[in-house]
Amino acid sequence: MPRDYLFHAGEATVLARDGQFTDAMPEILIGRSDGPVGQAFANMMAQSKGHTAMFVIRACNQLVRPATIMVPKVTLKDSANIELFGGVVQSATADAVVDCLIENVIPRELANELCIVSLVWIDPRCAQDPNLDKRDMYRTNYEATKLAIQRALNNEPSVEELIANRHKIKHDMDDWS
């Protein structure tokens, strides 16, 4: 089935190494800039206190393609968490997007026609952790972002997989059943 690249959603979770709060769980929308994802992307340009949207850049003057915007899932209340968001997490996200281009997960010929919205998680404890491992934070965010993009563009999990696992897999936070 040909891809229309209109609206694809994906997510992934990559866990931190022991003793770290650097779990990554991005939620990705990817689609054409002239479609619903492009509209969502443009709407993300409006700032919301504590949830500042930020373009994903590899370095100054190096905006990634497809244009990608990231928004924190939690309120960033202090400059230390904002620095992690605009530093380690932004760098990992940028590298994941570019590597998806290199590996043709995202077709290069569509790089200027698509856009990505990435909702990212930063555990508020990270900035106060004197033993924060920024390399682990980079690793988890890079791996999870790359996997979320792959899953989005491959429409994973499939409907068949979801149905097959309906009674086999529980939510990680499920302590009520």
Secondary structure, DSSP 8 states (H G I E B T S, - for coil): -----S-EEEE--B---TT----B--EEEEEETTSHHHHHHHHTTS--TT---EE-BSSTT-B-SSEEEEEESS---SHHHHHHIIIIIHHHHHHHHHHHHHTTSS-GGGTTTEEEEEEE---TTGGG-TT--HHHHHHHHHHHHHHHHHHHHTT-S-HHHHHHTTTT---TT----
